[in-house]
């Protein structure tokens, strides 16, 4: 009897041990997930824990020998330890731990480890952006690891097309322990046929601190298509303008501009026409648009434009309190009739937008915009030959400043 009791006791002990080593295998688990994506550690290394939840069996692999994973496989819910060795390097080293499930996409955990030197390490050193893009989508992100407080230095010549709003402060905590940060840069469209470049520097906020390695982000922007001063250039400018305005309707670009809806060209029989003007754009009309910016710069390429009509911006109620007309029309020496209605304009900035008097302009309509006061830029100096002005229907929509002032 005693022997039977001992056998039963031994069986129970072994069963308990086996149960304790088994991964959690809950039939209610679906899919595959890892509860972390990135860790940053100092030179001393350490151990980080991630929870892996999977309905299928998985294995884990590290692409660097200074990373150890335990356990390196499992199923169900498993807490996995990632051990990072110490480093004697002054720089940053990185590794990737890949969790690979059967029949599903892998997930990766990035490991950053800094040395003992003062560092600002960027996740990329070069960025290329397009020459144009939709409003709200013209940005790129940069991740960095730093153990010093820093500032971002954008070259003066690049500040007109690249900027950053929020810069983290107090990234370092007074020790060698590094911190991670993410920055978002925004960029403006390039209307010139030249590549633009900017070398953005990340420097210590304290001038007495010396970095182990200089931190520089090189940004290049693609050139805009060359818009020649001819009929072909006018057609290219119109296509880009229509794309930026998000105007309703399309043009069959396989057809000549003569057949494009809303476009009128100069003809030989037109009064006052010169030979070089024949076949060039005389008038353009765009309706039902959707834009959150000033007028596209490509309007300035329509050298012989005489009549411009733009109406019906779907974002007119959403535009910011300081929404300027834009500089695209400043150099159009033949422009006589300008109608920009229901666009959302709140102001005209004379110094930026009217670099010289618009001597040819005779009729100006800014009806149904968001002007709160008569623009001081509209005067006899800037518009010496203006004979008709329409500012009817202007009002401000949902403006906090109007509510406060009222």
Order of alpha helices (4+ residues) and beta strands (2+ residues): alpha-beta-beta-beta-beta-beta-beta-beta-beta-beta-beta-beta-beta-beta-beta-beta-alpha-beta-beta-beta-beta-alpha-beta-beta-alpha
